[in-house]
Amino acid sequence: MKHIIVVGAGAAGLMAATIAAREGAKVTLLEKMNMVGKKMGITGKGRCNITNDAPIADFIAKTPGNGKFLMSAYQQFDNRDLLELLHSWKLETKVERGGRVFPASDSALDVRNMFMRVFKGYGGILHLNEAVKQIIVRDGIVKGVITDQETYYGDAVILATGGLSYPLTGSTGDGYKMAKDIGHTITDLRPSLVPIETKEPWVKDLMGLSLRNVELSVVAKEKVQAKQFGEMMFTHFGITGPIVLSLSHTVGKLLKKKNMGSIQLLINLKPALTVEQLDQRVQRDFITYSKKQLVNGLKDLLPQRLIPVIIELAGLAPDKFINQISREERMQLVYILQHMPLTFKQMRPIAEAIVTAGGISVKEFVPKTMESKLVKGLYATGEVLDVDAFTGGYNLQAAFATAYVAAQHAVYGDKK
Ligand SMILES: Cc1cc2nc3c(=O)[nH]c(=O)nc-3n(C[C@H](O)[C@H](O)[C@H](O)COP(=O)(O)OP(=O)(O)OC[C@H]3O[C@@H](n4cnc5c(N)ncnc54)[C@H](O)[C@@H]3O)c2cc1C
């Protein structure tokens, strides 16, 4: 019987350990926190967006950090395979807007508990409160690991220590150091899917305001570098929400480039309308509220809290009566409604990122098996690898698929 050591009991580690145990290996799962899947417990705002209903091509497209590396893993274990497996383990699921898949119970804890029940059912051994410090390698072959308490010898080691974000969940980057110590390359680590700080002081006045169906563009060197449609929110420091998090990946890349100058973020509050259509819409409201002051005439068009900010950005006087507003002034308003400007200040720190971009170089791993090209018997899975995706269940699918593949190959070697 093979002995497989899994380092880290997050999404990837739980999947890898459970599959290896199911396939008949002796499995030791080592977790440094006092519970498994701490981060998994807070995913999807506590509901755990397990995967997405999209075709696999979309998964690759939604994985800007080395999506192609995952192709082979997804050919072996895609979203349908994941859901079939979870259903066989008695976890019911449901599909929501945008193809997002959640547990039917809306509880991330149910996913975590399911893994524990099935893993233990297959005879897996779990050690909590035990941190792995070092991977033992002799003559290019993995031999085991050294923890803060013991040394374990095994036939394969599956590294699943996660990234650097939300360190209170246990993801403190230990795996990067351990991999580096045995010769692996760690690419530049940076936050991805992270809120953005902006320079404008008025964002504070809008704190907590959510905008739906808007389009956010990233502009640098007078060119739109990327844009996203959907939902965003103002905070005391700037902006967050799904489209901001997704665009943060592009901003992170721009920051690495030289001479990019300042980065602007433009919100189109009415992306479904052309300039002419929006102008007609504003004119209709101006007829309805012609005897009111501007500040009291935009409530059908905008959320109340946004009105004074938009008027100021358009350079108009809030107390001006609508029937005295010139065409030119109206066009200034129309323009701002589709180009509400924010100036990028900085990213929030990596600790606040949903995922870490960068990690153990995927060039040093075989995509079909997740085995290291440098150390035989060493596998890496999940976020510790230089792989990162957008929101929508794509990161957990990446963790689950890489883990599934690694476990299969760790147990069966080249026979699978
Ligand atoms: C707030 C938030 C919400 C998210 N929501 C979603 C979502 O809904 N859908 C989605 O697809 N993705 C989501 N993500 C991303 C997703 O959680 C991660 O991509 C995923 O958890 C990565 O899994 P992992 O197993 O690689 O790492 P982790 O889940 O971080 O697990 C790593 C584990 O390794 C342990 N560990 C670390 N070092 C050691 C060591 N030295 N010894 C022993 N154990 C160690 C850690 O304690 C931890 O338990 C979210 C992330 C955050 C922060």
The ligand as a MOL file (V3000), in Angstrom:
LIG
                    3D

  0  0  0     0  0            999 V3000
M  V30 BEGIN CTAB
M  V30 COUNTS 53 58 0 0 0
M  V30 BEGIN ATOM
M  V30 1 C -12.8970 35.5690 0.9580 0
M  V30 2 C -12.6560 34.5540 -0.1320 0
M  V30 3 C -13.7270 34.0550 -0.8510 0
M  V30 4 C -13.4910 33.1520 -1.8800 0
M  V30 5 N -14.5720 32.6410 -2.5420 0
M  V30 6 C -14.3710 31.7560 -3.5500 0
M  V30 7 C -15.4760 31.1390 -4.2040 0
M  V30 8 O -16.6480 31.3120 -3.8140 0
M  V30 9 N -15.2180 30.3010 -5.2500 0
M  V30 10 C -13.9380 30.0320 -5.6630 0
M  V30 11 O -13.7660 29.2990 -6.6310 0
M  V30 12 N -12.8630 30.5240 -5.0040 0
M  V30 13 C -13.0590 31.3690 -3.9560 0
M  V30 14 N -11.9760 31.8640 -3.2750 0
M  V30 15 C -10.6270 31.3650 -3.6410 0
M  V30 16 C -10.4490 29.9720 -3.0320 0
M  V30 17 O -10.7960 30.0000 -1.6710 0
M  V30 18 C -8.9960 29.4970 -3.1530 0
M  V30 19 O -8.6200 29.5700 -4.5030 0
M  V30 20 C -8.8680 28.0570 -2.6570 0
M  V30 21 O -9.2120 27.9920 -1.2990 0
M  V30 22 C -7.4590 27.5240 -2.8460 0
M  V30 23 O -7.4220 26.2410 -2.2870 0
M  V30 24 P -6.0690 25.6230 -1.7350 0
M  V30 25 O -6.4350 24.3220 -1.1400 0
M  V30 26 O -5.0300 25.6830 -2.7720 0
M  V30 27 O -5.6060 26.6270 -0.5840 0
M  V30 28 P -6.2940 26.9350 0.8310 0
M  V30 29 O -7.7520 26.7470 0.7390 0
M  V30 30 O -5.7630 28.2500 1.2310 0
M  V30 31 O -5.7240 25.8110 1.7930 0
M  V30 32 C -4.3920 25.7260 2.1720 0
M  V30 33 C -4.3270 24.9610 3.4790 0
M  V30 34 O -2.9700 24.6260 3.7620 0
M  V30 35 C -2.7250 24.8330 5.1370 0
M  V30 36 N -1.2940 25.0410 5.3390 0
M  V30 37 C -0.5440 26.0860 4.9210 0
M  V30 38 N 0.7370 25.9330 5.2660 0
M  V30 39 C 0.8160 24.7410 5.9160 0
M  V30 40 C 1.8820 24.0240 6.5100 0
M  V30 41 N 3.1190 24.5060 6.5340 0
M  V30 42 N 1.6180 22.8400 7.0900 0
M  V30 43 C 0.3300 22.3370 7.1010 0
M  V30 44 N -0.7060 22.9810 6.5710 0
M  V30 45 C -0.4750 24.1610 5.9640 0
M  V30 46 C -3.5660 26.0570 5.4570 0
M  V30 47 O -3.8050 26.1750 6.8490 0
M  V30 48 C -4.8230 25.7710 4.6580 0
M  V30 49 O -5.7730 25.0280 5.3900 0
M  V30 50 C -12.1730 32.7440 -2.2090 0
M  V30 51 C -11.1170 33.2290 -1.4530 0
M  V30 52 C -11.3370 34.1220 -0.4220 0
M  V30 53 C -10.1780 34.6240 0.3770 0
M  V30 END ATOM
M  V30 BEGIN BOND
M  V30 1 1 1 2
M  V30 2 1 2 3
M  V30 3 2 2 52
M  V30 4 2 3 4
M  V30 5 1 4 5
M  V30 6 1 4 50
M  V30 7 2 5 6
M  V30 8 1 6 7
M  V30 9 1 6 13
M  V30 10 2 7 8
M  V30 11 1 7 9
M  V30 12 1 9 10
M  V30 13 2 10 11
M  V30 14 1 10 12
M  V30 15 2 12 13
M  V30 16 1 13 14
M  V30 17 1 14 15
M  V30 18 1 14 50
M  V30 19 1 15 16
M  V30 20 1 16 17
M  V30 21 1 16 18
M  V30 22 1 18 19
M  V30 23 1 18 20
M  V30 24 1 20 21
M  V30 25 1 20 22
M  V30 26 1 22 23
M  V30 27 1 23 24
M  V30 28 2 24 25
M  V30 29 1 24 26
M  V30 30 1 24 27
M  V30 31 1 27 28
M  V30 32 2 28 29
M  V30 33 1 28 30
M  V30 34 1 28 31
M  V30 35 1 31 32
M  V30 36 1 32 33
M  V30 37 1 33 34
M  V30 38 1 33 48
M  V30 39 1 34 35
M  V30 40 1 35 36
M  V30 41 1 35 46
M  V30 42 1 36 37
M  V30 43 1 36 45
M  V30 44 2 37 38
M  V30 45 1 38 39
M  V30 46 1 39 40
M  V30 47 2 39 45
M  V30 48 1 40 41
M  V30 49 2 40 42
M  V30 50 1 42 43
M  V30 51 2 43 44
M  V30 52 1 44 45
M  V30 53 1 46 47
M  V30 54 1 46 48
M  V30 55 1 48 49
M  V30 56 2 50 51
M  V30 57 1 51 52
M  V30 58 1 52 53
M  V30 END BOND
M  V30 END CTAB
M  END
